[in-house]
Amino acid sequence: MADKAPLVVVGDALLDHDLTGTAERLAPDAPVPVVADCARRRRPGGAALTAYLAARDGREVTLVTGLGDDGASQELRALLDGHVEVVPLPLTGALPEKTRVLAGDRPVVRLDRGDGRTREATDTAREAIRRAPAVLVSDYGRGAADAVRDTLAAHPPLVWDPHPRGGPPVPGTRLVTPAEKEARAFAEVGEGLRAVAHGAAALVRRWRAAAVTVTLGPRGALLSYGEHPLLVPAPVAHHGDACGAGDRYAATAAGLLADGVLVEEAVAGAVTAATGFVGAGGAGAALRRERAALPAADPYALAERVRATGGTVVAAGGCFDLLHAGHVGLLQAARRIGDCLVVCVNSDASVRRRKGDGRPVNPLADRVRVLRALACVDSVAVFDEDTPERLLTALRPDVWVKGGDYAGAELPEAALLEEWGGQALLLPYLDGRSSTELLARARGGAADGSAAAAPTGGWDGPAGPSAAAARQASGRAEASGGSRGEGAP
């Protein structure tokens, strides 16, 4: 922990429960799902989750929060023991508990109980804030931040994660992190990116904060210093359980700022961390150390998570040097087969060995970025060998997809997948699309100074049965990867 700055988290702790089961029918007495075979999982919630996640990042973390002698408070202390130092504030009533009932990963209903609020500050809590090199306020509107507001005003926090039922951030806060819905309510603006940008700028001035970042879910986050905003897009889009993503975002941003990075870098890191958090299963996976510690963009972490929930992992491969409609059609079809799609892409050296000098046209970093931008692609893995066999052995997909016709294309990976019960499948190629043909047309047009001719019958170039057949054979070999097992090029 010596290389990471310690952090004090001030805010309202909750005790969260997840009841996860399956729903296959409706109740006979009402049109509501019957969730059966529920498994219960307890976890820290609210500011306690923020503190726990910051500690999991390898930081020394102190949590200043309201706690009592009730059963929920005692359970939360046990969950945090050994991870977070707790400085309790007096609590009136029982610690709030939130119980989610989920069918698979879909919330069905949430049950809340406990109305406890922080009653007052203590000298120990004030001293912990004064001595802290970095403070994060995780305000859930239950009194903790208000109880020590005067101390926070004298020592403005690095990050303030606000709540509609809480008070405003203290002036001088370096970064305030409302969600989009919260920001629109705070600033009283409408929907749309333009409205959010204007609202964020207004909040910078109203709160006298150095910056405001509005989290936008799978779209990333918007950062404003009061003028022209910066949009930080999410590296990938995950549509899993987003519960706790805001806490992950705030914990990461505060930690990075405490370590001395610039605000823009902290926001970019927080967007990546929150995206990975959702991809790894959200707050429901927060206590499963082996998964939460892995980045969601990592293909092996993704495959593990999907398999753990009974899903199907699909993989496809190729060079993808000049991405065209044939590639996109293949990948879209592959994604529909299962619950995630990992694209295995040849490294630059691998492409050169396969295609010859002058290829790839686009370097690996560009090819990976384009693939990750496709909505149908969940993750990208790179292999440097001539075939993806070693990568597939580590990834162990349930389905390996190749592009080609159903008559004669070879599947050299089929025997490999059988070792772990996987299945190699062919998908029909989109006739007339080939990176090699596309490149040839581009070079031909550049050589004679004319525009490339429009394709005839799905293929470009001169007409005639023999020429068309030769090009079609070439296209099939490229789409299917030939005997090298490359997949779509």
Steps between C-alpha positions, in 0.01 A plus 500: 500500500803728527469625141136605531374794703269425793141616479231604749143433386225701670141402440199283568552125523233247409470123528398348168350158432457324166247215470578337167292221349320396184162612369321268259133560580250750635322466833146358465349774717666800333693577178836511678804278445573218742872514588605155617811344654632833628855529626573787741814712490583784739732783406599852604281771350509875455813667637607163642515355149700801381747453785521126442574544130768760573661257744486226238707732280781461752444811710490565868141613547316651795121521495325770703134397514195458719483163677302373797460187710225346285544172317553657158777723636671199655477305173652790307787533746577131446502541121740794522726348764852456371438722197396843627559688825164625627451823694135482614265795538197472733196365317134554582295194404617189319752497218315513165483171309415452135399160365485432127317198362650395168397247238836415352664840465169688465367687805135422569436707811689684775405495868627774735495512878675699770479877538820566690668841459827635630427703810816704556875517444769377736845640575655179364320539169597867467862419571501218243378746236748771599795260482392335175715569193193429284126493574211357300143584599247231408175674590187285508290767668495348849689764695864392517636772271282767662620403848861583411431769239691769690812281512465413133464869413835566664656201321319472163485143367647382175172340390138549608246245378169683562148376568171685431404469869839622623649847526714667233874438479714738703668776295846407382421135429727391219260266318126440544358181345121503451328247277317636197157489660631667815681771303188584301301529823765710675537736204132488398577422136336269251621186328771478236875543497483874434274554801727292720805697384330831585383357832849381595646843427229662713573261788871583490411863566218432746701260713827690455668172413812464290325255268183295458488166321161357404495123462308386192485123548622302196574827317778595743518833685494872429756724673445873538709777652222748428577552132531257209446144627715195438322174418685188616342199321482156658753256349226239448127486564377251759132461575525293815422582861596867550428503874799659676661636183479854635683394817769332288531818294536729801746271679724478194491873425580592860781247521663618179474865603653410835788338311561828319358451150319772308121526516461389137711191567304423815169521314630279218622244754169513685303443179712195419467364854122549512462336160704203617303485823173461309654247266629293793154472654453828688453526874377141512856389421669752731593240762621245246861613495613286213256659258473857617875547479506417128429767237176437312667562165725201570363216284583230755318684781201548272493133400525393864213725605273385216572133566443547874145619429426215259550706184657410167839641401544552125832578330587597144835583346685669220724785387219755453743723317248690287171458682213458253136392492594133481689524829220688670235254381705207626563657842138605543383148422761352734389721789140383461611141563600553864532742790833664414732525200879504529682586177844338463709725276839433339793714610683708239776240473246222457323692223828560316584131508157415364441784253854605405683832504276804494246347734344588727392832358373602845718433807377282784400787731272645231347165412427423865346842556266462203392153610431616857281776361259244353196445720509127427857459632542459875878456515808460281795263550823506299709202390849514350518146363387388155188342650292590807524153652698602810267794563194279457640246744527774763166660415306172458201644313180299472470590131766586242358671192655498154388673183458283189255294303339183631631283219875480531651735758742338741485541877847417634400613851206259523704222664650747746161623618380145550760465778287716732160433346496803270357521150648647182240652267495642150304812415427598141724775364357809336567439133729746326676645805872448556779711650732382223252604230437831676870574514547399137223736392651784701843441347354466153310824530809681626711359215276608212357809668141377467241409757463133582240327291176403664471131587321284246294213633644547846863503378709773342733480204453351152201283425522141394447165667866408548602836649197510727562145616864575577409805700226312681743223594747760624227668702394171655853415601548839657164493678557153637866551584613207283697234680654751742181531701497878475127552452374814331795717385 
